[in-house]
Amino acid sequence: MSRGLAWAHDDGGRASAGYKGKTGDCVCRAVAIATETPYQDVYEAINELGQRERITARKKTKSHARKGVFRGTIRKLMESYGWEWTPTMHIGSGCKVHLRQGELPMGRLVVSVSKHMVAVIDGVVHDTHDPTREGTRCVYGYWQKP
């Protein structure tokens, strides 16, 4: 069986921005790392977009950089950087792409996996932990600068 991608510990500049402890900021970290944007700038952009969201019967909270970001807000954020979405999984298709060598393109990517977002740069995962599940973690799609 193939092994997962190489992994490098990277908090995306979170500690340098003055934040401590653990939190659910994977979107902010991944975007800061992949786009080479300061963590604080991404943090503020996410929260600004989150404040524009509407609370509905199905969506009881708003996006927040520290607590989680809804897909639509991620889309707005990434499109504001000029990045494009490439889906790798469709309804009923099953998993075809994993966090494994040779299955993702080279370059700077923000990759969507189950309940997590991660930066992948030239085949190396940049995150605070290794999310590859030894190469079995399914990739739903990725953002990339065209």
Secondary structure, DSSP 8 states (H G I E B T S, - for coil): ---B-EEEE--TTTTTTT--S--S-HHHHHHHHHHT--HHHHHHHHHHHHHT----SS--S--BTTTB--HHHHHHHHHHTT-EEEE---TTT----BSBTTSS-SSEEEEEETTEEEEEETTEEEESS--SGGGT-BEEEEEE--
